[in-house]
């Protein structure tokens, strides 16, 4: 468990999401093999990390598959993970252009988070952005991505908001949209800059 969690985290840090996806079949095999010995909490964490690998590599459909495994989990374990899975789920559908579905999902996710009484300023900003963004013209959307990035940069130093940035690398996604490059490339560049 710890070894493969660390391996996935290494791919996150280095921005090598596509390479990290190669771990998924083995992880799935071991989760099935040890299902009687692994608690649901750890399984959900793996599913979320796997979904993030797929999202970072640009495979939003596969990311959604793993996010569904978390969202449709019937137990009350890890409500924080449920919240971030739902946010990433929204963003993945946004990336796929599923705007009709997004309107329904936005309401559903907002209700879920409101019931959890767990809506942070960062999450609120993401919701506000997603609500209006798919109705904007392509000419205005870039400005809105930049506005959200600037808004989130101000919140990044707030200790009450750090959890949002740890679970969901929204800044890398925004940067990828602004520069029109894959999320993976943004993360890779940040890693290489820190190495120098």
Secondary structure, DSSP 8 states (H G I E B T S, - for coil): -HHHHHHHHHHHHHT-HHHHGGGHHHHHHHHHHTTTTS-HHHHHHHHHHHHHHHHHHT-HHHHHHHHHHHHT--S---HHHHHHHHHHHHHHHHHHT-HHHHHHHHHHHHHHHHHHT---HHHHHHHHHHHHHTTS-HHHHHHHHHHHHHHHHHHTT-TTTHHHHHH--HHHHHHHHHHTS-HHHHHHHHHHHHH-
